[in-house]
Amino acid sequence: MIIRVKVNGRLYESDVEPRTLLAYYLREELKLTGTHIGCDTTSCGACTVLLDGKAVKSCTVLAVQANGREVLTVESLDQDGQLHPLQSAFWEEHALQCGYCTPGMLMASYALLQENPMPTEAEIREGLSGNICRCTGYVNIVKAVQSAARTMADKTREALGEVAASGTATD
Amino acid sequence: MALQQTELRPMGKSIGRKEDPRLIRGKGRYIDDIMLPNMLYMCVLRSPYAHARIRRIDASAALAAPGVKLVITGEDLAGMNLAWMPTMAGDTQMVLATGKVLFQYQEVAAVVAETRAQAEDALQLIEVDYEPLPVVVDPFKALEPDAPILREDKEKKSNHIFHWEAGDREQTEALFRDAPVIVKQDVRFPRVHPSPLEPCGCVADYNSATGRLTFYVTSQAPHAHRTVLAMVSGLPEHQIHVISPDVGGGFGNKVPVYPGYVCAIVASLKLGVPVKWIETRTENITSTNFARDYHMTAEIAAREDGRVLALRVKTVADHGAFDAAADPSKFPAGLFSIVTGSYDFRSAFVEVDGVYTNKAPGGVAYRCSFRVTEASYLIERVMDVLARRLQMDPAELRLRNFIRKDQFPYHSPTGWVYDSGDYEKTLNLALQRIGYAELRKEQAEKRARGEFMGIGISTFTEIVGAGPGHTFDIMGIKMFDSAQIRVHPTGKVIARLGVRHQGQGHETTFAQIIAEELGLSADDVLIEEGDTDTAPYGLGTYASRSTPTAGGAAALCGRRIREKARKIAAHLLEVGEDDVIWDGLAFTVKGLPGRSVSMKDVAFAAYTNVPEGMEPGLEATYYYDPPNLTFPNGAYIAVVDIDKGTGAVKVRRFMAVDDCGNVINPMIVEGQVHGGLTEGFAIAFMQDIPYDADGNCLAPNWMDYLVPTSLDTPHWETDRTVTPSPHHPIGAKGVGESPNVGSPAAFVNAVVDALSPLGVEHIDMPIFPWKVWSILREHGIDE
C-alpha cells in the first residue's frame, strides 16, 4: 500500500505492507534509527515519536495510519547543529546512561512541554510514566525536563521582549 | 556545569559525558541499527512445553514459505557438532533442542528469511511433535529421590548440580553450641531478570572469500565472547572480529553466549551473507539469563549484648535447566561467601547446593558481583531479625558489630581480605543526613496512633573488581584487564580498553584518568572499547570490575607512557633524566620551576626528535592484574509509610551513603547510584518471574514482569564517604552495583519494621501491596 508521510519536514512516498508498524517503517525503510524498540507490549516508550504533534508509541501505530500525516522523530530536535534545549538539559543533568530510552524520553518530554510549558515534578513524572528507563532512576530526567522548561520559557520571553522592543508587536 | 571541559587535572570533577552528544541526537549505534547489504533476518522457534520429548520436527512447509532461505534444527547442528555448547559454569547447554526440551521457550529451530516478518511467518509453519513429560519447577522437589531426572545427557542420578561450601564448619558449630542467643530466618531472593532496555541480538557476517567472521553483538565482554566463539565454532580466533557497538544496558544479561548467536553464525556460514537476530522482549525475559532464585536459611549466634559470634547459612540455588551461571570457575555459588557482610563474625559456615529444574537456565550476576546481592540481602535481613529479638535498635546493633577501621586489611571468616573501610563513619553520616533520631520519635508517635511507618537500614560491604588472576578466571581465562594508549604527535590521544561499557560513562571517566596521568585535558583523550581487532584483550564490564581493573590498567598505562616521556623531556630540557620531575601538568627541571616541557611538547618530539637510539613514538599497553579485589561499602536508610486501606508501601525518603573509594566523576557516580537504587526498589517491591506447576512462565513480558516507571520510583538522596583502596592505582573501588546490592534489604527492613508491632519478622520479596494488605487483614486492621 502506498503511503505519503511527512517525517521531520520531509515528504516520503513508500509502498508498505499494511501490517508494517510505524517504528519499523521509520527505522528500516527511512533508516531513522534514533527511534528504538525495547518491548513488544507498548510498555517501554523507547519508540515514542510525535504524530501530528501528539506523542505516540510508534510500535503501536501502523505505518499506514501515518498516511497523510506528519511525524517528528528525535532526529528532528537539533537544528543546524544546535541542540534543542531538551537535548542540552539531558546532557547537562546527566539524564541518560546507556541512551537507549533517551530518544523516546526526549520526544515524550517535548510533547509534554508543548502541552504544559512549566510542569511540576509530579506532572513530569506523570507525563513520562509511559517511558521506561533502566539506568537513571528518573531523578535526573525530571531535573532535565524542569531545566529545559525554564530555558524554553526564557527564550520565549526573550523573543517576545525583542518583538515588543522593536515596536512591531501586535495583539 | 561545563559540558566541554578543557581544564587540566580532571580527576574528581563532574564533567559532562563525552558519549552523550551522539545519544541525544539519536545517533547511537545499537545492535539493531546495524544494517548490512544483503542482510537476512533470523527468528527462533521456541518450545511451548517446559519438559517434553521431541518426536519429530517437520520444517518443509517453512522452507517453502516466501522469502525463507534456511531452517536450522538441532539435528542440523548435531551434524556440525554444534548442537551443544559449553556454558560459563562448565556445564553444557543445548543450542537447539535435540531429543527433548527442558524449559518453556527453549530454542527449538531457527528460520532465516529476507525479512523479519517472513521469518516470523515461517516459524508458524514448522511442525513439532512433542510428547509432554513430568515437569519439576520447585528446586526442593527436584532434589527428592523420586523426582524425574531432567538432565539425562549428564548420566546423573539426581537433579543436584553441585555442593559448595566456605568457612569453618566445626568452629561455627562449636560457637553455636555455646551461644546464648540464636536467631534463624528463611529468606528467598526471587528469580528476577536484568531486563536491559535493549534486548540481546547480533549480526553475523561471514565472508567466505577471506574466511573472516565479523560478529556484531550486544556484548559486555567482546574478547571473552571471541574466545568462546572460537572454541564453539572451530573458526580460528584471529578470523573472528567481534564488535560490540553501543549497548543499551547490560546489567549482567549480556555476559553469556546465547543459542541465537550460535545459530546466526551458523546461518551466515551456510549462506555467505550477513544474518541478523534480535530478540523480542518476551524472548529476553523467558530465555536469556535470569538472576538470583536463592532459597536461603541463615542463623546467627550472638551474645546477649548483641555481639555476633557465628553465622551459618544453607542455600538451595535454582539454576534452571542448564547451569549457565556466569561465575568465575572456582566459585560455583559466586562470591556468596561474602555473606558475613560488614560484621566481625568470629566464624562462619556457608553451604550452597545447585539444582536443575524445568526453568530458563542461568543465572547471571544481575548488577552485582556473582551473588553478592543475595549474600548482602540475607545478612542485612537477619541482622534485623537479631535486633528485634534483642529489642535493640538496628543501627546500634550494626555499630556494635562493624569491622573497625583499624582492622583493615580484614580477613573474613570465609577467606576474603577486605581492603579498607570506615563503616561507622558511613552509617553515622547516613543516620545524621536522614535525621534518624527524629524519625524514630515520629515513628513512636505514629505507632501510638495506630499508623504504620518503618525505617529500614542496610549497611553492606561489596566485593568487586574480579579479579586477581590468581583467584579468578572464566572458563580458564584469567581475569585481568587492559589499556592501550597512543599519544599522537599533536598531543591528542586515543586509548582502547578491554572492557565494554553499557552506559557507565567510560568514554568520559577513562579519559579523565588518562588525562590526569598525562597532564592533558579529558577532551584530548578519545576512548574506544568493544572492538576486538583494535582493543587489547580484556574480560569485559560486569561485576563493577571496570574501574578496579581497566581503570587501574589505564592509570598504569599512562604512567608507563610517562616513563618514556620523561626520557624525551630530559633530552628536550638538556638535563639528566634524574633531574626531571613530573608536577602533574608538565616535566620540570628540579630546582628550576620555570624550565619545563608539557606532554604535548614531548609528544611532538616523540615523533620528530627522540634521543639517539630511542625508538620513536609514544604509546604503551598495560595488562593489569590487580593484587586483590576492592570492597566498596555503604549505609542505606529507607523510610516507608504503609497505607492501611490498600497495603501500598510509600517510600517517603531514601538516603544512600556510598564509599566507593576515590571518585573519578561525582556526577557519574551519583547517576550510577540513582539507577541501581531504582533496580533495587523494583526487586524489593515489583519483580519476580513465577512459573506455574506445568512450567509456564507467568511473567514473560513487561506487562507482567514489572519495571519501575517515573511514577513508581522514589526520589533518591545520596552522599559519600571516601576510604581509598590501598592497592588500587588511583584508590578507586567501583560503584555501579552497590546500590542494587545494598538497597533491597533497606526496603524490606523498613516494611518489616513498620509491621513489627504486629509481630512480623520477615516478608519475602517482592512486597506486593496484596502481601501487606493480607497481613493487615489477618490482624484485623481494616480501613
Interface residues (C-beta under 8 A of the other chain):
Chain A: E17 R19 T20 Y24 R27 E28 K31 L32 T33 G34 T35 H36 I37 G38 C39 D40 T41 S43 C44 A46 T73 V74 E75 L77 D78 L83 Q87 S88 F90 W91 E92 H94 L96 Q97 C98 G99 Y100 C101 T102 P103 L106 I124 R125 E126 L128 S129 G130 N131 I132 C133 R134 C135 T136 G137 Y138 V139 N140 I141 V142
Chain B: M1 L3 G16 R17 E19 D20 P21 L23 I24 R25 G26 K27 G28 R29 Y30 D32 D33 M35 R116 A117 S195 P196 L197 E198 P199 D246 V247 G248 G249 F251 T280 R281 T282 Q502 G503 Q504 G505 M667 I668 E670 G671 Q672 V673 H674 G675 G676 L677 T678 E679 N701 W702 M703 V707 P708 T709 S710 L711 T713 H715 W716
